[in-house]
Amino acid sequence: MKKYLAFYIPYFLFVLTFVVLILCNSKVDLHLWLTSFYTPAGDEFFRYYTYVGDWIPFVVIAGLLFYRYRMALFVLVSQLATGLVSIIIKRTWNEPRPLAYFKEHFPNIQLHQVAGVHMYSAHSFPSGHTITAFAFFLALAFYTKKPALHFLYFVLALLVGYSRIYLSQHFAIDVLVGSFIGVSITILSKYYYDKYPMKWADGSLRDVFSGKAS
């Protein structure tokens, strides 16, 4: 795993930073601080960028079928595995989202909301978008050689996680745990995936359309 230190090292620093912030601040104070950096440009960016942790990975998976089955299949497997864990945990711990939590406990505090964003009220823990994003970008890192791209993938995943806080869809703890689930399950998936080499997976739809596939 030394090949992916450009992803793992900043991720470790992110985890360490968030653990300290969560332990040293109340959930309310931390959320208000993390959402205090809003701007009109930030509203527009995070309103749309948050979808990278939603359906975008599956569009990429479809495109990867034309590049290599193996890569597309692994990204799909990691997405399905992390998605299943996300659903189970969300249904087990039905925690209120920030909007519902503040309305119940701090009705005088108005959270910043972005126009056009549907606000959810339940199943806050953990952040499913964050799970999806970290699983997706780490899976891409596993098939990329350049450390600069590994670092970029981490930044892109982190931005999805922060978008969930920025939009007041999740608390910091939801994002932290979500990132851990996405990373850890993707690592485990890669370990078991590599134990079963599939020669046919080295092909692609390009081979089919070009007549190279036998």
C-alpha positions as CSV (number, residue, x, y, z in Angstrom):
1,M,0.0,0.0,0.0
2,K,3.1,2.3,0.0
3,K,2.2,3.2,-3.6
4,Y,-0.8,5.1,-2.4
5,L,0.7,7.2,0.4
6,A,-0.2,10.3,-1.5
7,F,-3.8,9.4,-0.7
8,Y,-3.3,7.8,2.7
9,I,-1.1,10.4,4.4
10,P,-3.5,13.4,3.8
11,Y,-6.4,11.1,4.6
12,F,-4.8,10.3,8.0
13,L,-4.2,14.0,8.7
14,F,-7.8,14.7,7.8
15,V,-9.0,12.0,10.2
16,L,-6.7,13.2,13.0
17,T,-7.9,16.8,12.5
18,F,-11.6,15.9,12.6
19,V,-11.1,13.7,15.6
20,V,-9.5,16.6,17.5
21,L,-12.2,19.0,16.4
22,I,-15.0,16.6,17.3
23,L,-13.5,15.9,20.7
24,C,-12.8,19.6,21.5
25,N,-16.1,21.1,20.4
26,S,-19.8,20.4,20.8
27,K,-21.6,19.1,17.8
28,V,-23.6,22.3,17.5
29,D,-20.6,24.7,17.7
30,L,-18.5,22.7,15.3
31,H,-21.3,22.5,12.7
32,L,-21.9,26.3,13.0
33,W,-18.2,27.0,12.5
34,L,-17.7,24.6,9.6
35,T,-20.7,26.1,7.8
36,S,-19.8,29.7,8.5
37,F,-17.5,30.0,5.4
38,Y,-20.4,30.2,2.9
39,T,-20.2,32.4,-0.1
40,P,-22.5,32.7,-3.2
41,A,-19.8,30.9,-5.3
42,G,-19.5,28.2,-2.6
43,D,-23.3,27.8,-2.7
44,E,-23.3,27.2,-6.4
45,F,-20.3,24.9,-6.4
46,F,-21.3,22.6,-3.5
47,R,-24.9,22.5,-4.6
48,Y,-23.8,20.6,-7.7
49,Y,-20.5,19.1,-6.7
50,T,-22.2,17.1,-3.9
51,Y,-23.6,14.8,-6.6
52,V,-20.1,13.3,-7.1
53,G,-21.1,11.3,-4.0
54,D,-24.4,10.3,-5.5
55,W,-24.9,9.0,-9.1
56,I,-21.8,10.3,-10.8
57,P,-19.7,7.2,-9.9
58,F,-22.1,5.0,-11.8
59,V,-21.8,7.1,-14.9
60,V,-18.0,6.7,-14.6
61,I,-18.4,3.0,-14.2
62,A,-20.3,2.8,-17.5
63,G,-17.5,4.7,-19.2
64,L,-14.9,2.5,-17.7
65,L,-16.5,-0.5,-19.4
66,F,-15.0,0.9,-22.6
67,Y,-11.5,1.1,-21.0
68,R,-11.2,-2.1,-18.9
69,Y,-13.8,-4.5,-17.4
70,R,-11.5,-5.1,-14.4
71,M,-11.5,-1.5,-13.3
72,A,-15.2,-0.9,-13.9
73,L,-16.1,-4.1,-12.0
74,F,-13.9,-3.2,-9.0
75,V,-15.4,0.3,-8.8
76,L,-18.8,-1.2,-9.0
77,V,-18.1,-3.8,-6.3
78,S,-16.7,-1.2,-3.9
79,Q,-19.7,1.0,-4.5
80,L,-22.2,-1.8,-3.9
81,A,-20.3,-3.0,-0.8
82,T,-20.1,0.4,0.8
83,G,-23.6,1.2,-0.2
84,L,-24.9,-1.9,1.6
85,V,-23.0,-1.0,4.8
86,S,-24.3,2.5,4.6
87,I,-27.9,1.5,4.4
88,I,-27.6,-1.0,7.3
89,I,-26.0,1.6,9.6
90,K,-28.4,4.4,8.6
91,R,-31.4,2.2,9.4
92,T,-29.8,1.1,12.7
93,W,-28.9,4.6,13.9
94,N,-31.6,6.8,12.7
95,E,-30.0,10.1,13.7
96,P,-31.6,13.4,12.9
97,R,-30.0,15.6,10.2
98,P,-28.7,19.1,11.2
99,L,-31.8,20.9,10.1
100,A,-34.1,18.6,12.2
101,Y,-31.7,18.6,15.1
102,F,-31.4,22.4,15.2
103,K,-35.2,22.9,14.9
104,E,-35.8,20.6,17.9
105,H,-33.0,21.7,20.2
106,F,-32.0,25.2,19.0
107,P,-35.1,26.7,17.1
108,N,-33.6,30.2,17.3
109,I,-30.6,29.3,15.3
110,Q,-31.1,29.6,11.5
111,L,-28.8,27.4,9.5
112,H,-27.5,28.6,6.1
113,Q,-29.4,26.9,3.4
114,V,-28.7,26.8,-0.3
115,A,-31.6,27.5,-2.7
116,G,-32.6,24.5,-4.7
117,V,-31.2,21.9,-2.3
118,H,-33.7,19.4,-0.8
119,M,-33.1,19.2,2.9
120,Y,-33.4,15.8,4.6
121,S,-34.3,15.3,8.2
122,A,-33.5,11.7,9.1
123,H,-30.7,9.0,8.7
124,S,-27.8,11.4,9.2
125,F,-25.3,8.9,10.4
126,P,-23.1,8.1,8.5
127,S,-22.9,10.3,5.4
128,G,-23.7,8.1,2.4
129,H,-22.3,10.6,-0.1
130,T,-19.0,10.7,1.8
131,I,-18.9,6.9,1.8
132,T,-19.5,6.8,-1.9
133,A,-16.9,9.5,-2.7
134,F,-14.1,8.0,-0.7
135,A,-14.8,4.5,-2.0
136,F,-14.9,5.8,-5.6
137,F,-11.8,8.0,-5.5
138,L,-9.7,5.4,-3.6
139,A,-10.8,2.8,-6.1
140,L,-9.6,5.0,-8.9
141,A,-6.3,5.6,-7.1
142,F,-5.7,1.8,-7.0
143,Y,-5.6,1.9,-10.8
144,T,-3.6,5.0,-11.2
145,K,0.2,5.2,-10.9
146,K,0.9,8.9,-10.4
147,P,1.0,10.1,-6.7
148,A,-0.1,13.5,-7.8
149,L,-3.4,12.0,-9.0
150,H,-3.7,10.0,-5.8
151,F,-3.5,13.3,-3.8
152,L,-6.0,14.9,-6.2
153,Y,-8.4,12.0,-5.7
154,F,-8.2,12.6,-1.9
155,V,-9.0,16.3,-2.3
156,L,-11.9,15.5,-4.6
157,A,-13.3,13.0,-2.0
158,L,-12.8,15.4,0.8
159,L,-14.7,18.2,-1.0
160,V,-17.7,15.8,-1.3
161,G,-17.5,15.2,2.4
162,Y,-17.3,18.9,3.2
163,S,-20.2,19.6,0.8
164,R,-22.4,17.5,3.0
165,I,-21.5,19.7,6.0
166,Y,-21.7,23.0,4.0
167,L,-25.2,22.1,2.8
168,S,-26.2,21.2,6.4
169,Q,-27.1,17.6,5.3
170,H,-24.7,16.1,7.8
171,F,-22.6,16.7,10.9
172,A,-18.8,16.4,11.1
173,I,-19.0,12.9,12.8
174,D,-21.2,11.7,9.9
175,V,-18.6,12.7,7.4
176,L,-15.7,11.3,9.4
177,V,-17.2,7.9,9.9
178,G,-18.5,7.9,6.3
179,S,-15.0,8.4,5.0
180,F,-13.6,5.6,7.2
181,I,-16.3,3.2,5.9
182,G,-15.6,4.1,2.3
183,V,-11.8,3.8,2.7
184,S,-11.7,0.6,4.8
185,I,-14.2,-1.4,2.8
186,T,-12.6,-0.4,-0.5
187,I,-9.2,-1.6,0.8
188,L,-10.8,-4.9,1.9
189,S,-12.6,-5.2,-1.4
190,K,-9.3,-4.7,-3.3
191,Y,-7.6,-7.4,-1.1
192,Y,-10.2,-10.0,-1.9
193,Y,-10.7,-8.8,-5.5
194,D,-7.0,-9.4,-6.3
195,K,-7.2,-13.0,-5.0
196,Y,-9.4,-14.0,-7.8
197,P,-7.8,-12.9,-11.1
198,M,-10.2,-13.0,-14.1
199,K,-8.5,-13.0,-17.5
200,W,-11.7,-11.9,-19.3
201,A,-11.7,-8.7,-17.1
202,D,-8.7,-7.4,-19.0
203,G,-10.9,-6.8,-22.0
204,S,-13.3,-3.9,-22.6
205,L,-16.3,-3.0,-24.8
206,R,-13.8,-1.4,-27.2
207,D,-12.5,-4.9,-27.9
208,V,-16.1,-6.0,-28.6
209,F,-16.9,-3.2,-31.0
210,S,-13.5,-3.4,-32.7
211,G,-13.8,-7.2,-33.2
212,K,-10.7,-7.9,-31.0
213,A,-12.7,-9.9,-28.4
214,S,-12.6,-13.6,-29.1
